[in-house]
Amino acid sequence: MIQEQFKAVSLSFQNTPISIRELFSFDESGVKRILLCLKERFDFQEALFISTCNRTELYYVSEIDLNNQIIDYFVEQTDIAKAGEMKQYFLKFNQSLETIHYLFEVSIGLHSQVIGDLQIIGQAKLAYQWSADVNMAGAFLHRLMHSIFYANKKIVQETNYRDGAASISYAAAELIDEILISNKNKTILLVGTGEIGEDISKNLINFGYTNITICNRTLENAQNLVTKLNFDLKSVLPYELLWSHIAYFDVIISAVQVAEPLFTFDKLKDLKVYSHKNFIDVSMPRSIDISIEKIPGIVLYNLEDLNKKTSKALELRLAAVPKVKQIINETIEEFASWVKETEVSPTIHRIKLALETIRQEEINRFNKQLTENELKAVETITKNMVQKLIKLPVVQLKAACKRGDAENLIEVLTELFDLEKHSELK
């Protein structure tokens, strides 16, 4: 039964250091490539792959527990020498209800570094879209993800859980405000124009900071972000001027996706720091080498430093958690009812087919003896009779689903209606 087939493997910030997590961070093309590889290797029909700066998780539908093989596959993609060390960080979920609960809570932000992270529900939607793009989202996953989106909408409408802004990007902006002691005249450089970089910029603006400069390898992307932020184009720093102008900024935020660190000791060793220069790395993998802290005056913060910030928004979210969990549990119950009903759908279809076959056979026996009008009347009468006859078995089957004893009733109905000869609809 499909509700016994939903499983997952998880690697997250909650039990894995950033040095390991960054080895398993994938963009859209990487996620789709891995989904297709896993589909070919394990014959998956449905799977969801979430890859963010804080977690890499694969959820899949399979009768067989493939968690160990999947972990082996992920480790194969990295440094084999560290295989033993890496495997210990993976969590395995092989009980369907537990896996469903976990995916709900991850998508809603209960397991985020900053509780209620606004980005995670968007990341879950992207992961779902990428699964659909490679034809790995079937009826189960479609219904499950839309149930999660429904729960999220209800949480927004009925609780304070989504009030304020307590995402990683908000935590970064809040950290910068603390570092600069709310001095709005300080200069800030953002390198990278992706989603996190854009969100940090917006949060900084809300904090009152406008002395923000944007730098990106692709000049057009930097200009587009500046325009979106309603800044003057003078706020763009061409990438080729990055190293010659970096001394002018009090805070440098790196939000770029690179295979090797962009900011290194060798590139910054001649930098003259007269007070303090703060670097904040929000990239995954890390884009700032930790060795730069050897340079006097430089202070480096990364994702592990962006812990939960004490704020009114966070307090409101924590207070709303019991109601959030209640909504999640109620939605999961509705989803579980739908899953159970899918188990009896083949039986319902076979009963309908059995009754329709009997109806057609009897009409055909008297077809030539009836006028056209009489035949139409008989068609209408017999179809109505079939609908009424099937109503009670259907109602009883759905009720048996909720009680958890549909299997016995299916056996009785199969024998009563001789459904084995309609097994092609199983």
C-alpha positions as CSV (number, residue, x, y, z in Angstrom):
1,M,0.0,0.0,0.0
2,I,1.3,3.4,-1.0
3,Q,1.2,4.9,2.5
4,E,3.7,2.3,3.6
5,Q,6.1,3.3,0.8
6,F,7.2,6.9,1.6
7,K,10.7,7.2,2.8
8,A,13.6,9.7,3.0
9,V,17.2,10.4,3.8
10,S,18.2,13.7,5.3
11,L,21.4,15.8,5.8
12,S,20.8,19.0,7.7
13,F,22.4,21.8,9.7
14,Q,20.9,20.3,12.9
15,N,23.5,17.5,13.1
16,T,25.9,18.2,10.2
17,P,28.8,20.7,10.1
18,I,28.9,23.2,7.2
19,S,32.1,21.6,5.9
20,I,30.1,18.4,5.1
21,R,26.9,20.1,4.1
22,E,28.5,22.1,1.4
23,L,29.7,18.9,-0.4
24,F,26.1,18.0,-0.9
25,S,24.7,21.3,-2.1
26,F,23.1,21.3,-5.6
27,D,21.5,23.8,-7.9
28,E,18.5,23.2,-10.2
29,S,20.5,21.3,-12.9
30,G,22.3,19.2,-10.2
31,V,19.0,18.3,-8.5
32,K,17.4,17.2,-11.8
33,R,20.5,15.3,-12.9
34,I,20.5,13.4,-9.6
35,L,16.7,12.7,-9.7
36,L,17.1,11.2,-13.2
37,C,20.2,9.1,-12.1
38,L,18.3,7.8,-9.1
39,K,15.3,7.0,-11.3
40,E,17.4,5.0,-13.6
41,R,19.3,3.2,-10.8
42,F,16.4,2.5,-8.4
43,D,13.4,2.7,-10.8
44,F,11.8,5.5,-8.8
45,Q,8.5,6.8,-10.1
46,E,8.1,9.6,-7.5
47,A,10.7,11.5,-5.7
48,L,11.4,15.0,-4.2
49,F,14.9,16.4,-3.8
50,I,15.3,19.5,-1.5
51,S,18.7,21.1,-1.6
52,T,19.3,24.3,0.3
53,C,22.1,25.9,2.3
54,N,20.9,24.1,5.4
55,R,19.7,20.7,4.1
56,T,19.9,18.1,1.4
57,E,17.0,15.7,1.5
58,L,15.6,13.0,-0.8
59,Y,12.0,11.9,-0.3
60,Y,10.8,8.9,-2.4
61,V,8.1,6.3,-3.0
62,S,9.3,2.7,-2.9
63,E,8.2,-0.6,-1.6
64,I,11.8,-1.4,-0.7
65,D,13.9,0.5,1.9
66,L,16.7,2.0,-0.3
67,N,18.0,4.5,2.3
68,N,21.4,2.9,2.7
69,Q,21.9,2.6,-1.1
70,I,20.8,6.2,-1.6
71,I,23.3,7.4,1.0
72,D,26.0,5.3,-0.7
73,Y,25.1,7.0,-4.0
74,F,25.4,10.5,-2.5
75,V,28.7,9.7,-0.9
76,E,30.0,8.4,-4.3
77,Q,29.5,11.9,-5.6
78,T,32.1,13.3,-3.1
79,D,35.5,12.4,-1.6
80,I,35.6,8.6,-1.1
81,A,38.3,9.1,1.5
82,K,35.7,10.7,3.8
83,A,32.9,8.2,3.1
84,G,32.9,6.8,6.6
85,E,32.8,10.2,8.1
86,M,30.0,11.4,5.9
87,K,27.6,8.5,6.3
88,Q,27.2,9.1,10.0
89,Y,25.5,12.5,9.4
90,F,22.6,11.1,7.3
91,L,19.2,10.6,9.0
92,K,17.0,7.8,7.6
93,F,13.2,7.7,7.6
94,N,11.5,4.5,6.6
95,Q,8.1,4.8,8.3
96,S,5.7,6.6,6.0
97,L,3.7,8.6,8.5
98,E,6.9,9.8,10.2
99,T,8.3,10.8,6.8
100,I,5.2,12.7,5.9
101,H,5.2,14.6,9.2
102,Y,8.9,15.4,8.7
103,L,8.3,16.8,5.2
104,F,5.4,18.9,6.4
105,E,7.5,20.4,9.3
106,V,10.5,21.0,7.1
107,S,8.4,22.8,4.5
108,I,6.6,24.9,7.1
109,G,9.9,25.9,8.7
110,L,9.7,24.1,12.0
111,H,13.2,22.6,11.4
112,S,14.8,25.7,9.9
113,Q,17.8,27.4,11.4
114,V,15.6,30.4,12.0
115,I,12.1,29.0,12.9
116,G,9.5,29.8,10.3
117,D,12.0,30.7,7.6
118,L,10.0,32.3,4.9
119,Q,12.3,30.9,2.2
120,I,11.8,27.2,2.9
121,I,8.2,27.0,1.6
122,G,9.4,28.6,-1.7
123,Q,12.3,26.1,-1.8
124,A,9.8,23.2,-1.3
125,K,7.7,24.6,-4.2
126,L,10.8,24.8,-6.4
127,A,11.8,21.2,-5.5
128,Y,8.3,20.0,-6.4
129,Q,8.4,21.9,-9.7
130,W,11.8,20.3,-10.5
131,S,10.4,16.8,-9.7
132,A,7.4,17.6,-12.0
133,D,9.9,18.8,-14.7
134,V,11.5,15.4,-14.9
135,N,8.2,13.5,-14.6
136,M,8.9,12.3,-11.0
137,A,5.8,13.8,-9.4
138,G,2.8,11.4,-9.5
139,A,-0.6,11.4,-7.9
140,F,0.8,10.8,-4.4
141,L,3.4,13.6,-4.5
142,H,1.0,16.0,-6.2
143,R,-1.6,15.5,-3.4
144,L,1.0,15.6,-0.6
145,M,2.7,18.8,-1.8
146,H,-0.7,20.6,-2.3
147,S,-1.7,19.5,1.2
148,I,1.5,21.1,2.5
149,F,0.8,24.3,0.5
150,Y,-2.8,24.3,1.9
151,A,-1.5,23.9,5.5
152,N,1.0,26.8,4.9
153,K,-1.8,29.1,3.7
154,K,-4.0,28.2,6.7
155,I,-1.1,28.9,9.0
156,V,-0.6,32.3,7.4
157,Q,-4.2,33.1,7.8
158,E,-4.9,31.8,11.3
159,T,-1.6,32.3,13.2
160,N,1.3,34.8,13.9
161,Y,3.8,32.2,12.7
162,R,4.5,34.0,9.4
163,D,4.4,37.5,10.9
164,G,7.6,39.6,10.7
165,A,10.7,38.4,8.9
166,A,12.9,35.8,10.6
167,S,14.5,34.1,7.7
168,I,18.3,33.5,7.2
169,S,18.4,36.7,5.2
170,Y,16.6,38.6,8.0
171,A,19.0,37.1,10.6
172,A,21.9,38.3,8.4
173,A,20.5,41.8,8.2
174,E,19.9,41.8,12.0
175,L,23.5,40.7,12.6
176,I,24.8,43.5,10.4
177,D,22.7,46.0,12.3
178,E,24.2,44.8,15.5
179,I,27.8,44.9,14.1
180,L,27.3,48.5,12.8
181,I,25.6,49.5,16.0
182,S,22.7,50.8,13.8
183,N,25.0,53.4,12.1
184,K,23.1,53.9,8.9
185,N,26.1,55.8,7.3
186,K,28.3,52.7,7.2
187,T,29.0,51.2,3.7
188,I,27.8,47.8,2.7
189,L,28.9,45.7,-0.3
190,L,26.8,42.8,-1.5
191,V,28.5,40.4,-3.9
192,G,26.0,38.2,-5.6
193,T,22.5,38.9,-6.9
194,G,20.7,35.6,-6.1
195,E,17.6,35.2,-4.0
196,I,19.3,35.3,-0.6
197,G,21.4,38.4,-1.6
198,E,18.3,40.2,-2.8
199,D,16.4,39.3,0.4
200,I,19.3,40.5,2.6
201,S,19.3,43.8,0.6
202,K,15.5,44.3,1.2
203,N,15.8,43.5,4.9
204,L,18.7,46.0,5.2
205,I,16.6,48.7,3.5
206,N,13.8,47.9,6.0
207,F,16.4,48.4,8.8
208,G,17.2,51.9,7.3
209,Y,20.4,51.1,5.4
210,T,20.6,52.6,1.9
211,N,24.4,52.9,1.5
212,I,24.5,49.5,-0.2
213,T,26.6,48.7,-3.3
214,I,25.9,45.7,-5.5
215,C,28.6,43.7,-7.3
216,N,28.1,40.7,-9.6
217,R,30.2,38.9,-12.3
218,T,27.4,39.7,-14.8
219,L,27.0,43.4,-14.8
220,E,23.4,43.3,-16.1
221,N,22.3,41.2,-13.1
222,A,23.7,43.8,-10.7
223,Q,22.0,46.6,-12.6
224,N,18.7,44.7,-12.5
225,L,18.8,44.2,-8.8
226,V,19.7,47.8,-8.2
227,T,16.7,48.8,-10.3
228,K,14.5,46.5,-8.4
229,L,15.7,48.0,-5.1
230,N,15.0,51.5,-6.5
231,F,18.7,52.5,-6.1
232,D,20.7,54.7,-8.5
233,L,22.8,52.8,-11.0
234,K,25.8,54.3,-9.3
235,S,25.2,51.7,-6.6
236,V,26.6,49.1,-9.0
237,L,30.3,48.1,-8.6
238,P,31.7,46.4,-11.8
239,Y,33.2,43.1,-10.9
240,E,36.6,44.0,-12.3
241,L,36.8,46.7,-9.7
242,L,36.0,44.5,-6.8
243,W,39.5,44.0,-5.4
244,S,40.6,47.6,-5.9
245,H,37.5,49.0,-4.1
246,I,36.9,46.5,-1.4
247,A,38.8,48.6,1.2
248,Y,36.0,51.3,1.0
249,F,33.4,49.0,2.6
250,D,32.7,48.3,6.3
251,V,30.7,45.1,5.6
252,I,31.1,42.7,2.7
253,I,28.4,40.2,2.2
254,S,29.2,37.2,-0.1
255,A,26.2,35.5,-1.6
256,V,27.7,33.8,-4.6
257,Q,27.7,30.2,-5.7
258,V,31.2,29.1,-6.5
259,A,33.1,25.8,-6.4
260,E,36.1,27.4,-4.7
261,P,36.2,30.3,-2.3
262,L,36.1,33.7,-4.0
263,F,37.6,35.6,-1.0
264,T,41.0,34.2,0.1
265,F,43.9,35.1,2.2
266,D,46.1,35.7,-0.8
267,K,43.6,38.1,-2.4
268,L,43.1,40.1,0.8
269,K,46.5,39.9,2.6
270,D,47.5,43.4,1.4
271,L,44.2,45.0,2.5
272,K,44.8,47.8,5.0
273,V,42.2,47.6,7.8
274,Y,42.3,50.6,10.1
275,S,39.4,49.6,12.3
276,H,37.3,46.5,11.6
277,K,36.1,45.0,8.4
278,N,33.3,42.5,8.6
279,F,32.8,39.7,6.1
280,I,29.5,37.7,6.1
281,D,29.4,34.5,4.1
282,V,25.8,33.3,3.3
283,S,27.0,31.0,0.4
284,M,26.7,27.3,0.2
285,P,29.4,26.0,-0.5
286,R,31.3,28.7,1.4
287,S,32.7,31.5,-0.7
288,I,35.0,33.0,1.9
289,D,38.0,31.1,3.1
290,I,38.3,31.1,6.9
291,S,42.0,31.9,6.6
292,I,41.1,35.6,6.0
293,E,40.6,36.0,9.7
294,K,44.4,35.8,10.1
295,I,44.4,39.4,8.6
296,P,44.3,41.9,11.5
297,G,41.0,43.7,11.7
298,I,39.0,41.2,9.6
299,V,36.1,39.4,11.2
300,L,34.2,36.6,9.4
301,Y,30.7,35.4,10.0
302,N,29.1,32.5,8.1
303,L,25.8,30.5,8.1
304,E,26.6,28.8,11.4
305,D,26.8,32.2,13.1
306,L,23.3,33.1,11.9
307,N,21.6,31.5,14.8
308,K,18.1,32.3,16.0
309,K,17.9,36.0,16.9
310,T,15.8,37.2,19.8
311,S,13.1,39.3,18.4
312,K,9.4,40.0,18.7
313,A,8.8,38.2,15.4
314,L,10.6,35.1,16.7
315,E,8.7,35.2,20.0
316,L,5.4,35.4,18.1
317,R,6.4,32.4,15.9
318,L,7.4,30.3,18.9
319,A,4.1,31.1,20.6
320,A,2.3,30.0,17.5
321,V,4.0,26.6,17.1
322,P,1.3,24.6,19.0
323,K,-1.4,25.9,16.7
324,V,0.9,25.3,13.7
325,K,1.4,21.7,14.7
326,Q,-2.3,21.3,15.2
327,I,-3.0,22.5,11.6
328,I,-0.3,20.2,10.3
329,N,-1.8,17.2,12.1
330,E,-5.3,18.0,10.8
331,T,-4.0,18.4,7.3
332,I,-2.1,15.1,7.5
333,E,-5.3,13.3,8.7
334,E,-7.1,14.6,5.6
335,F,-4.3,13.5,3.4
336,A,-4.2,10.1,5.1
337,S,-7.9,9.7,4.4
338,W,-7.4,10.5,0.8
339,V,-4.5,7.9,0.6
340,K,-6.7,5.2,2.2
341,E,-9.5,6.0,-0.3
342,T,-7.1,5.4,-3.2
343,E,-6.7,1.9,-1.9
344,V,-10.4,1.1,-2.4
345,S,-10.7,3.0,-5.7
346,P,-9.8,-0.1,-7.8
347,T,-12.4,-2.1,-6.0
348,I,-15.0,0.6,-6.6
349,H,-14.1,0.7,-10.3
350,R,-14.4,-3.1,-10.5
351,I,-17.8,-3.1,-8.8
352,K,-19.0,-0.5,-11.2
353,L,-17.7,-2.5,-14.2
354,A,-19.3,-5.7,-12.9
355,L,-22.7,-4.0,-12.5
356,E,-22.3,-2.2,-15.8
357,T,-21.5,-5.5,-17.5
358,I,-24.6,-7.1,-16.1
359,R,-26.7,-4.1,-17.1
360,Q,-25.4,-4.2,-20.7
361,E,-25.9,-7.9,-21.0
362,E,-29.5,-7.7,-19.9
363,I,-30.3,-4.8,-22.2
364,N,-28.7,-6.6,-25.2
365,R,-31.0,-9.6,-24.6
366,F,-34.1,-7.4,-25.1
367,N,-32.6,-4.8,-27.5
368,K,-34.4,-6.0,-30.6
369,Q,-37.7,-6.1,-28.8
370,L,-37.7,-2.5,-27.7
371,T,-38.5,0.7,-29.7
372,E,-36.0,3.5,-29.7
373,N,-37.9,5.4,-27.1
374,E,-38.3,2.3,-24.9
375,L,-34.6,1.6,-25.2
376,K,-33.8,5.2,-24.0
377,A,-36.2,4.8,-21.1
378,V,-34.6,1.4,-20.1
379,E,-31.1,2.9,-20.4
380,T,-32.1,5.7,-18.0
381,I,-33.9,3.4,-15.5
382,T,-31.1,0.8,-15.4
383,K,-28.3,3.4,-15.0
384,N,-30.1,5.0,-12.1
385,M,-30.6,1.5,-10.6
386,V,-26.8,0.8,-10.9
387,Q,-26.0,4.1,-9.3
388,K,-28.3,3.4,-6.3
389,L,-27.0,-0.2,-6.0
390,I,-23.3,0.9,-5.9
391,K,-23.9,3.8,-3.5
392,L,-24.0,1.6,-0.3
393,P,-20.9,-0.5,-1.0
394,V,-19.0,2.7,-1.8
395,V,-20.1,4.4,1.4
396,Q,-19.3,1.3,3.4
397,L,-15.8,1.0,1.8
398,K,-15.0,4.7,2.6
399,A,-16.2,4.2,6.2
400,A,-14.1,1.1,6.5
401,C,-11.1,3.1,5.3
402,K,-11.5,5.5,8.1
403,R,-11.8,2.6,10.6
404,G,-8.7,0.9,9.1
405,D,-10.4,-2.3,8.2
406,A,-11.2,-1.9,4.5
407,E,-9.2,-5.1,3.6
408,N,-11.9,-7.4,5.0
409,L,-14.7,-5.6,3.2
410,I,-12.8,-5.7,-0.1
411,E,-12.5,-9.5,0.2
412,V,-16.2,-9.8,0.8
413,L,-17.2,-7.6,-2.1
414,T,-14.7,-9.3,-4.4
415,E,-16.3,-12.6,-3.7
416,L,-19.9,-11.2,-3.7
417,F,-19.5,-9.5,-7.1
418,D,-17.0,-12.0,-8.6
419,L,-14.5,-9.2,-9.1
420,E,-11.6,-11.4,-10.0
421,K,-12.6,-11.5,-13.6
422,H,-12.3,-7.7,-13.6
423,S,-8.7,-7.8,-12.2
424,E,-7.4,-5.9,-15.1
425,L,-8.4,-2.7,-13.3
426,K,-6.4,-3.5,-10.2
